[in-house]
Each structure stands twice: as C-alpha cells, then as structure tokens.
Amino acid sequence: MIGHRFSLVTSVLVPLVVSGGGRASPAASYDCRAVADSILGFSGVDGTSARWSGPESRNSVRRLTYAASGGTHEYAPECLLSAADTVAREAVGEDPGSVERRYALAVVLGLEAEREGGRAKVRAASALYDQLQAILAMDPEHVGAHHLMGRLQAGVMRMDRVTRWLATHLLGGGILKRASWSAAEQNLAYAAEEAPSVPDYGYELAHLYEDTGRPGMALEEAQRVLVMDPSAALEPTVHAKAAALVMRLEAAGAG
C-alpha cells in the first residue's frame, strides 16, 4: 500500500467540512515560494528545481503541510499551505497518472478544506472528493484514500441539516450529496483493517461508532488506539483525542 505514514499528515489535519468559520488572509507581504524554500532547506537553484518537481515533490508537500499545521514557524500557515498547493498541483500536472502525486494534492486539499470557510470550504472539499475518486479508480486498495474519503463523508454527515443543505445546494457542493454514514463506515473500517497500526485510522472509526450510536464498539476501538506506539510526529495528538473519547464513553456508561 502507498504511504501509510504520509497519510498520517491528513489523518490529523483534516476535520474537513465539519468546522465552520473562515481563515485569516494569507500574509501578502511574504514571498510564499521563498518561505517554502527556507522551510525545505533549499541551498541553490538546482536543489530548488529538484524539490519543486519530480520525485522529491511529494516529500516537499509533506514537509510544508507539517509546517503549516504545526504553528512553529513565524510565517503565516496560509503562506506555507499556498506553497504546498503550488508544489502539489505542479507535480500532478507533470504526471497525472501518479497515484502518489495525486494523494499529495489530496493532503493539501484536505487541509484547505479545514482552514477555509463558506463556499471556499465546500469547493476544497469537492476538489478533494474528485482527487480521491481518481486515486481509488487507479488504486482501489489505496488505504490513505479510503481513510480520507471516509473522513470526508463522515464530516458531511456531522453537519446539521441546514448547513448540509446549504453546502450541497447553494455553495456548489452537490457532489457531497453522495455522502452517507454507511459509506463513511465502509471506508474508515477498510483503512483501520488494512493498516491496524495507524492510530488515527482506529480513532476515526471509533469516532464514527460514537456518532452512530454504538458506544461499546467505539470504546473498544478507542482503547485499541491507546495501546499503539505514537511514533509519528502527529500521533500523540491522536492518542490524546482517543483518551478523551474513552473518558467520555466510560463516563456515559459504555462498555
């Protein structure tokens, strides 16, 4: 399977269309490409060319999305995300048949869907859906794409009815009408089964079980996450969310 660890980027960063609100405007005073070069540690024209295109572009997207989400840099996250978007789109343009490059773009689109608001949020979520559909057409067993698709579908279903109607009828998100709890569960369960050592795959499945009225299954899955080794950079965050879920379920009498 392609990129289990790379998929961890989005597994933590993408509540997708659940959250509302907008984002701050990108810092216009920054040259986002130059900022990205500094984050990536480019040391010259040749290095820059190699990492903004070709095989290294996927790693550049990964590093920029980590930087955009971590808040550890003085530059606006939107600036780094803009640079990551540029890298990912250029990479897909160079090789549209590359599953890995399309998945890198899906990572960026997921983060954009989190940060944007209103029509821009729905537009990013719809673009993410298109990329995931293309990836799964090329590689039906792509674990990360199944996970992201499940998260997207679950995010749509967690919207209240009015928000979901507005998103699907007025904001250009008609493609999101296809979302359902059953489809979300199928995708999330597939990812959790195929990659049982990835904490967020288990956590998101547990979250879905909770939201669909199955607290016992949610508790069992969340407890399984807590015994996993949080080895990747963002996995401690997942463990914290799983621990909070366990506490909430136990307090409600699950188990």
N, C-alpha and C positions, 0 to 999 in steps of 0.2 A: 504494500500500500504506500501511497505517496504522502510524505510529510506529516506524520503524526505530531511531531514536536512543533513544526511550523504552524500546524493548525491550532496549537495552544495559544498563539497570538490572538486569534479571533475568539477562541472559546471564552477568554476572559474579557475581551474588549467589546463585545457586541451584544448589549441588551436589545439592539436593533430598534424596531419601531415602537417599543413599549414606552420609552421615556418621551416626555414632551419637551417643549421649550426649544429655543434656538441656541445658537452658539455665538461667541464673540467673533467679530470680523477679523479676518487674517491681518497680521501686522504688516501693513503695506510698506513700512519702512525697511523691511527685511528683503534681501535678495534670497528667496527661498532655496533656489538651487545652490547658492553659495553656502547657505546654512547647512543644507543637506550634505554638501561636500565636507564641511567641517565635522559633522557628526560621523560620517563614514570614514573619515581619516584619509581623504584623498591627498596625495602628495604631488600631483602633477597632471598634465593634460592626458598623458597616456593612461594613467590609473583611472582618471575620471571617465574617460571614454569606455574603458573596460567594464566599469561597475555600473554605469548608467545604461548599459546594453549588454546583450549576450548572456551567457550562463550566470554571471555574477549578479544580474539584475534582481533575481529572486531574493538573494541574501540582502541586497540593498533595501528592498521593500520591507523585509523582516526587521532589519535594524531601525529603519525610520519609523515603523509602526510601534515598535517598543518605545522609542524615544518620544513619540507623540503621545503615548498613553501614560508614560511614567511621570511626567511633570518634573523631571530632574534637570531640564535644560532651561536656560534663561529665555530661549526663543519661544514664540507662541506655538502651541501644539498644532494649530491650524496651518502654520507655515511648513512644519515637517510633514504633515499629512498631505498638503498640496504637492510637496516634492515627491512623496511616496506615490501619489496618484499619477504624477507625470512618469515616474520610472515604470510603474506597472502597465500603464497604457502603451507606452513606447515598446515595452517588452512584448506585449500581446500583439501589437502591430507588426513587429518583426517576425513573430512566429505564432499565428493564430491557432495552430494545431497543437501547441504545447499545453498540456493539462496543468503543469506546474506554474506556468506563467499566468494562465487564467485564474488559478487558485490564488496566486499572489494578488491579482487585481481584486478578487473577491474579498480578501482580507481587508484591503483598503476601503472597498465599498461598504463593508460591514461597519468599519469604524466611522465612516462618513455618515452612515445611517444613524449611528448613535449620537453623533455630535450635532447634526443638522436639526432643523425644526420645520414644521409645516410641509409645504409642497416639496421642499428640497429633501426632507427626510424620506418622504414616500418615493420620490424619484430615485434616491440612492438605494432604497430597499428593493424597488422594482428592477433596477440595474443589477443588484446583487442576485436576485432571483434568476435573471437572464443568464448571468455568468454560471451560476450553479447548475442550471439546466444544461448549458453547453458542456460543462465538465462531466456531468453524470451521463450525458449522451456519449462522450468519448471514453469514459471510465466509470461504468455503473457501480463499481465497488469502491470508489474513492471515499474513504472514511471521513475525511475532513469535510468534504462537500455534503455528505449526508448529515453530518452534525450541524453544519451551518444552515442547511435547508430546514432541519427540524427546529432550530432556534428561531429562524425567521418565521416559520409557520406558527410556532407557539407564541411568539411576540405579537403577531397579528391577532391571535385568539385571545390574548390577555387584554387587548384594547376593550374599552367599553363599547357598547353597540353604536352609540352616536359617533364616537371617534372613528370606529372601523368603517361606518357608512361613509363618513366624510372622506376618509382616506381612499376608499375603493371607488367612490362615485364622483367626487369633486376634485380630488387632488392628483388624479392621474395614476392611481394605484390599482386599477381594475384587475391586473394580473394577480393581486393579492387575495382576490375573492376565492381563489382555489385553496386557500389555507383551511386546515381543519385540525382538530385535536388528534384524530386518528392518524392523519398523515404525519403530523409532527412527532407523534409517538413512534411510528414506524421508523422514521429517520433517526431519531435520537437513540432508540433501542438498538438499531443496527450498529451505530457508531460505538455505543457502550459495549456491545458484544464483541465487535471486531477488534477493538482497542481497549481492553478492560483495565489497562494500567494507566490510562489517561484520566486524571481526576475529574476534569470538568465535564467529560462525557457522561460520567456517572452522576455528577451533581445536577446537570441539566435534566437528565432523565428523572432524578428524584424530584426536582422542582415541578416537572410536568405531572408526576404522580400526585403530588400535593394539590396542584391546581385542578386536577380532575377527580378529586375526592377519594384517593386511595392512600391514606396516611400510613398504613402499615407497609406498603411497598415503598413509599417514599422514605420512611425511616430506615428500612433495610438497605436501600441503595445509598443513602447518605452516610450510613455507618460504614459501608464498604469503602467509601471515598476516604474516610478518616484514617484508615489503616494504610493508605497508599503513601509512598515516599514522595514528598513535594520537591522533586529535583529540578524542575524547570523554573525559570525566573519568576513567572507569574502564578505558579501553582499554590504558594502559600495563601494567596488571596482566595483561591477556590476552596482550600481547606477551611478557611475562616467562614466562608459562606455555608459550607456543609455543616460545620459545627453549630452555627446559628440555626440552621434548619433542623438539626437533630434536637436542639434545645426546645425549639418551638413545637415540634411534633410531640416530644415527650411531655411537655407541659400540657398539651392538649389531650394526652392520654393515649397516643398512638403506641403500637407495639403489642 
